[in-house]
Amino acid sequence: MALVVGITGGIGSGKSEVTRRFEAHGIVVVDADIAARIIVEPGGAALAAIAGHFGNNIILADGSLDRAALRQRVFADEDERRWLEQLTHPLIGEEIRRQLAAAGSPYSILSSPLLLETQQKQLADCVVVVDVPEALQLERASRRDGNSQEQIRRIMAAQMRREDRLDLADIVIDNSRPLSELDMVVDELHKEFLLRAETAG
């Protein structure tokens, strides 16, 4: 498998702004959030298990998962969150590995909010943390998702502490600065990762 760069950061840190710029360079981005959606598609074993545990009112009229309702349930109850993670994390890991193996770019990106909290970190050769101050996380995430700040705080509390995430980073991107600066940062990192991929290959 080619070089895999793991990109993570707390909710509202702007991971997608970063990964979009790598995609513009022709790099394959495997998104753990998309893998998480794939494994709960209608007809799959994960969705049936979730409905069996939480009740059929967690399923929308079209047969798909009511992700907003599930998020509220699991971030309000630690035991329910743990139950869901034990079911979904291995399946998400399998889907991520499948997508990484199929990636055709010189290196690939694994974008995941839980990269450092799960076995996913073992798939990354290098860890990039996208970082912003917590007040900015709250503001951006509540504006983007339409969730209350209380809900965003619960999600932040369930994620790794900012300090711990920064300690585990190989590279930190400060995403509190203008987007024009982000362009330059990603351009430089892309060159670095191409060199690393060449050396590793």
N, C-alpha and C positions, 0 to 999 in steps of 0.2 A: 504493500500500500504506500502511496506517495505521502510526503510530509503533510501532517494534519495540524493546523493551527486552531486551537480552541479559543473562542471569543465569548466572554461572559461579562456580567455586570448586573447590578440590581435593577429592579423594575424602574422604568423611566430614565435609565442612564443613556439610552440612545444607541443600543447595539445595532439596531436595524439601519441607522444612518451610516454606521461604520461598515456593516456587511454589504450594503448596497454599493458602496464605493469599491469594495473588492470585486463584486460581481461585474462592475463596469470594466474591470481589468481582465474579464474573462475567467475569473476563478469560480469554481463550483462552491456554493454555500449550502451545507446541510444544516437545516434549522430544526432543533429539537422540538420546538413548539409545533412545527408542521408534522413531524414524526408522531407527536402526541395526539394530533388530530387524526392521523391515518389509522392508528391502532384502535380508535374508538368509533370507527365508521360503522354505519348500520350493517347488521349481519355478522359482525365480528364477535369473537368470544369475550373481549374486554367489555364491550357495551352491554352484553347480556349479564355479565357478572356485576357491573355497576348498577344496572336496573334492578337486579335481584337484591342487591345490598341496600340501595337508597330508595327503592320504590319506583314504579313506572312514571310517576309525575316528574321524574328527572329527564324523561324523554319527550321531545317536542312532537307536534302533530305529524311532521314529515318523517318521523322515525329516527331523527338525529338526536344527539346528546344536547341537553340544555346546559351549555358550558358555564353560563353566568350563574345559574342556580347551583350547579355543582361547586363552583368556586366559592360561593357564599357559605355553603354547608361545610366544606373542608377547612376553610380558613377560620371558621368559628369554632371548630372542634378538632383538637390535636389528634385524638384517636382516629377520627374519620379520615383525616389527612394521611396518617400513617398507613391506614388500611388501603387507601387509594394508591399510595406510592408503592406499596409492596406488590400490588397487582400490576401497575402500569410501568414502573421503571425498567424491569427486565425486558418487557415488550418494546418499549421505546429504544432501549439499547440495541436490540436486534435490528430494528428498522434503521437506526442511525448507521450501524455497521454495514448493512446492505447498501445504503446510499453512498457511504464513503468508498466502498469497494468498487462502485460503479462510476465514481467521479473521474472525469477525463482530463482535468486541468493539471498543470505542473505541481501544484499543491492544492489542498482543499481546506475549507474553513468549516469548523463545527461550531455553530452558534447555539449557545444554550444558557438559559438563566440559572440552571442548576448544575453546571459543568463541574464545579468544585465540591458540590455536596453529594455527588453520585459517582457511580463507577465510570461515568462518561469521561472523567479526567484521564483515565488510563488510555483513552483513544487519542489524546492530544500530545503531540511532541513539544508543543510550546503553548503557554497560556497567556492570552492577552486580556487584561481587565479594562473595560470601559468604565470610567469613573466620573461621577459628579457629586457635589455636596448633597446631603440627604434632603435639604429643603427644596432643592431643584428637582430631585427625584419625585418628591410628593407633588410638586406643582405640575411637572410634565405628565406624570402618569395619570393624575386625576383629570387633567384637561383632555388627554388623549382617549382614555377609556370611559370617561363619564362616571367613574366610580367615586364614592365619597372618600375623603382623605382618611377616614377611619378604616375603611376597607383596604386602602393602599398601605396604611401603617401595618395592618395585620399581615399583608403579603410581605412587606419588608421585614417584619419580625420573623417570618417563617424562612426567609432567605439568610444566607451566611452574613455575619456582620461585616460592614464595609472594611473595617481594619483588618479582619482575618482574610478577606478576599484580596486586599492589596498585598498582604504578606506573602500570599501564594502566587502572585503574578510574576511572570517572566518579563512582561512589558505592560506598562500602564498608559492608556490613552486618556488624557484629560479632556472630557467632552463638554466642559462648561464654556469653552471658548467659541468664537465664531466658526461657522461651517466651512468658511474658506480655509481656515487653519487645519481643519479636519482633512480636507482634500490633500493638503501637503503631507500631513502625517501618514495617511494611508498610502500615498504614492511612494514615500520612502520605505515604509514597511513592506510594500509589495516587492520592491527591488531586493530588500533583504531576504524575504522569504523565497524568492526565485533563486537567489544564490545558495541559500540553505538547502533547498530541494535538489539543486544541481549537485551539491556536495554529497548529500545523503544518497542520491541516485548513483 
